[in-house]
Amino acid sequence: MSGTRYEAITWERLAGALAVHLDASAAAPASAPDAARLTVGVDGPPAAPGGTLAELLAEELRARGRSVQVVGTTGFLRPASLRYEHGKRDPDAYYEGWTDIGALWREVFGPLEPGGSGRVLPDLWDPVRDRATRSPYVTLPPGGVLVLHGPFLLGHWFPFDLSVHLRLSPAALARRTEEAWTLPAFARYETEVDPASAADAVVRTDDPRHPAWTGLGG
């Protein structure tokens, strides 16, 4: 990524640009009865403002007439007994086994496939209380958009119509990560998945007050 050119942008302008691109790339208008449901992935470590960008994007898409459901992977963590099977600070377990990927496929992506019900579960597990959330399903109508945010989203073959990777340099990631023991997991992700190459757009967030991005397809 050393030769990649980044353009300074605000979070609000970034969300607007992403919404325009997603809206323009859709095969049918949001109001069409046969419009496909779209999915967006905002990939990045907890040190990056992925949730903030997801909510800003949702606002922009709603202003364009689309129903939106924002989902965070923190609501799809596995029970503590499974997450901590190899200890509470195992970076490989954090990378491979903390998020319930099967549940995301079953409860989030599956219902959004063509002919699916559109009934999405916004969250499954409360990691603080370590019990099921029992949240009701939310129906995303045709033309609606799911925005999923969290770490390690790329590399699972999730069917994103648009993917954005929030990138931090190793030094910035180390400086802004509270749980330093997780850093090897992000290094492994960089090596095995190369998210900056896999994503449709990359946003540099070393200083979250001054993001810069590659543009789409950069």
C-alpha positions as CSV (number, residue, x, y, z in Angstrom):
1,M,0.0,0.0,0.0
2,S,3.0,2.3,0.0
3,G,2.3,3.6,-3.5
4,T,-1.5,4.1,-2.8
5,R,-2.7,7.7,-3.1
6,Y,-5.2,8.9,-0.5
7,E,-7.5,11.9,-0.7
8,A,-8.5,13.8,2.4
9,I,-12.2,13.6,3.2
10,T,-14.6,14.1,6.1
11,W,-16.6,11.2,7.5
12,E,-19.8,12.9,6.3
13,R,-18.6,13.3,2.7
14,L,-17.3,9.8,2.7
15,A,-20.7,8.4,3.8
16,G,-22.3,10.5,1.1
17,A,-20.0,9.2,-1.6
18,L,-20.5,5.6,-0.6
19,A,-24.3,6.1,-0.6
20,V,-24.2,7.6,-4.0
21,H,-22.1,4.8,-5.4
22,L,-24.3,2.1,-3.8
23,D,-27.5,3.7,-5.0
24,A,-26.1,4.1,-8.6
25,S,-24.8,0.6,-8.8
26,A,-28.1,-1.0,-7.7
27,A,-29.9,-2.9,-10.5
28,A,-33.2,-1.4,-9.6
29,P,-34.5,1.7,-7.7
30,A,-35.2,1.3,-4.0
31,S,-38.9,1.6,-4.7
32,A,-39.0,-1.2,-7.2
33,P,-40.9,-4.3,-5.8
34,D,-38.3,-6.6,-7.2
35,A,-35.3,-4.5,-6.0
36,A,-32.5,-6.6,-4.5
37,R,-31.5,-6.1,-0.9
38,L,-27.9,-4.8,-0.7
39,T,-25.2,-5.5,1.8
40,V,-22.3,-3.3,2.9
41,G,-19.3,-4.3,5.0
42,V,-17.4,-1.7,7.1
43,D,-14.3,-3.6,8.1
44,G,-11.8,-2.4,10.7
45,P,-10.4,-3.0,14.2
46,P,-12.1,-1.6,17.3
47,A,-9.6,1.3,17.3
48,A,-11.2,2.5,14.0
49,P,-14.6,4.3,14.0
50,G,-16.4,1.6,12.0
51,G,-19.7,2.0,13.9
52,T,-19.7,5.7,13.3
53,L,-19.2,5.4,9.6
54,A,-21.9,2.7,9.5
55,E,-24.4,5.0,11.1
56,L,-23.5,7.9,8.9
57,L,-23.9,5.7,5.8
58,A,-27.2,4.5,7.1
59,E,-28.4,8.1,7.5
60,E,-27.3,8.9,3.9
61,L,-29.1,5.9,2.5
62,R,-32.3,6.6,4.4
63,A,-32.3,10.1,3.0
64,R,-32.2,8.4,-0.5
65,G,-35.3,6.4,0.3
66,R,-33.7,3.1,1.4
67,S,-34.5,1.1,4.5
68,V,-31.3,0.3,6.4
69,Q,-30.4,-2.1,9.2
70,V,-27.0,-1.6,10.9
71,V,-25.5,-4.7,12.5
72,G,-22.3,-4.9,14.6
73,T,-20.3,-8.1,15.0
74,T,-20.2,-7.4,18.8
75,G,-23.8,-8.7,18.8
76,F,-22.7,-11.9,17.3
77,L,-19.9,-13.0,19.6
78,R,-19.9,-16.6,20.7
79,P,-20.5,-17.4,24.4
80,A,-17.7,-16.8,26.8
81,S,-17.2,-20.6,27.3
82,L,-16.3,-20.9,23.6
83,R,-14.4,-17.6,23.2
84,Y,-12.2,-18.2,26.2
85,E,-11.7,-21.9,25.7
86,H,-7.9,-21.3,25.2
87,G,-7.7,-18.4,27.7
88,K,-9.0,-14.8,27.6
89,R,-6.0,-13.4,25.7
90,D,-5.4,-15.9,22.9
91,P,-5.0,-13.9,19.7
92,D,-5.6,-16.9,17.4
93,A,-8.9,-17.6,19.2
94,Y,-9.8,-13.9,18.9
95,Y,-9.1,-14.0,15.2
96,E,-10.7,-17.4,14.4
97,G,-13.4,-18.1,16.9
98,W,-14.8,-15.1,18.8
99,T,-17.3,-14.1,16.1
100,D,-20.1,-16.6,15.3
101,I,-19.7,-16.6,11.5
102,G,-22.2,-19.3,11.1
103,A,-24.9,-17.3,12.9
104,L,-24.1,-14.3,10.7
105,W,-24.7,-16.4,7.6
106,R,-27.8,-17.9,9.0
107,E,-29.5,-14.9,10.7
108,V,-28.2,-12.0,8.6
109,F,-27.0,-12.9,5.1
110,G,-29.2,-15.9,4.3
111,P,-32.5,-14.1,4.6
112,L,-31.3,-11.4,2.3
113,E,-30.6,-13.7,-0.6
114,P,-32.9,-13.6,-3.6
115,G,-36.2,-15.1,-2.6
116,G,-35.3,-14.8,1.1
117,S,-37.6,-13.5,3.8
118,G,-35.6,-10.4,4.6
119,R,-36.0,-11.1,8.3
120,V,-32.7,-10.2,9.9
121,L,-31.7,-10.7,13.5
122,P,-29.9,-7.5,14.6
123,D,-28.0,-9.2,17.4
124,L,-27.8,-12.6,19.0
125,W,-25.6,-12.6,22.0
126,D,-24.9,-10.1,24.8
127,P,-21.2,-10.5,25.6
128,V,-21.4,-8.5,28.8
129,R,-24.2,-10.6,30.4
130,D,-23.1,-13.6,28.4
131,R,-26.6,-14.6,27.4
132,A,-28.9,-14.4,24.4
133,T,-30.3,-11.0,23.6
134,R,-33.7,-12.2,22.5
135,S,-34.0,-9.3,20.1
136,P,-36.9,-9.4,17.7
137,Y,-36.3,-9.9,14.0
138,V,-36.3,-6.9,11.7
139,T,-37.7,-7.2,8.2
140,L,-35.6,-5.5,5.6
141,P,-37.8,-4.8,2.5
142,P,-36.7,-5.1,-1.1
143,G,-34.3,-2.4,-1.9
144,G,-33.2,-2.2,1.7
145,V,-29.5,-2.2,2.8
146,L,-27.7,-4.1,5.5
147,V,-24.6,-2.4,6.9
148,L,-22.4,-4.8,8.9
149,H,-19.4,-3.4,10.8
150,G,-16.6,-5.1,12.8
151,P,-13.1,-6.6,12.5
152,F,-12.0,-9.4,10.2
153,L,-15.1,-9.2,7.9
154,L,-13.2,-9.9,4.7
155,G,-12.1,-13.4,3.9
156,H,-15.3,-15.1,4.9
157,W,-16.9,-14.8,1.4
158,F,-19.7,-12.6,2.8
159,P,-21.7,-11.4,-0.2
160,F,-20.9,-7.6,0.2
161,D,-22.1,-5.4,-2.6
162,L,-19.7,-2.8,-1.2
163,S,-16.8,-3.3,1.2
164,V,-14.8,-0.6,3.0
165,H,-11.7,-1.3,5.0
166,L,-10.6,1.2,7.7
167,R,-6.9,1.0,7.8
168,L,-4.4,1.9,10.6
169,S,-0.7,1.8,10.3
170,P,0.9,-0.8,12.7
171,A,2.2,2.0,14.9
172,A,-1.2,3.8,15.0
173,L,-3.0,0.5,15.7
174,A,-0.6,-0.3,18.5
175,R,-1.0,3.1,20.0
176,R,-4.8,3.2,19.9
177,T,-5.6,-0.5,20.7
178,E,-6.5,-0.9,24.4
179,E,-6.1,-4.7,24.3
180,A,-2.5,-5.0,23.1
181,W,-2.7,-8.8,23.2
182,T,-5.0,-8.7,20.1
183,L,-2.4,-7.1,17.9
184,P,-1.0,-10.4,16.6
185,A,-4.5,-11.2,15.3
186,F,-4.6,-8.0,13.2
187,A,-1.0,-8.8,11.9
188,R,-2.2,-12.2,10.9
189,Y,-5.3,-10.7,9.2
190,E,-3.0,-8.4,7.1
191,T,-0.9,-11.4,6.1
192,E,-3.6,-13.9,5.3
193,V,-6.4,-11.7,3.9
194,D,-4.7,-8.4,2.8
195,P,-7.9,-6.5,3.5
196,A,-6.6,-3.3,1.8
197,S,-6.5,-5.2,-1.5
198,A,-9.8,-7.1,-0.9
199,A,-11.9,-4.1,-0.1
200,D,-13.6,-1.8,-2.7
201,A,-12.4,1.2,-0.8
202,V,-9.7,1.9,1.9
203,V,-9.9,4.6,4.4
204,R,-6.8,5.7,6.3
205,T,-7.7,6.4,9.9
206,D,-4.4,6.9,11.7
207,D,-5.9,10.2,12.9
208,P,-9.7,9.7,13.1
209,R,-10.2,13.4,12.9
210,H,-8.6,13.5,9.5
211,P,-9.6,10.5,7.4
212,A,-8.3,10.0,3.9
213,W,-9.5,7.4,1.3
214,T,-8.5,5.8,-1.9
215,G,-11.8,6.4,-3.6
216,L,-13.7,3.4,-5.0
217,G,-11.7,0.9,-6.8
218,G,-8.5,2.5,-5.6
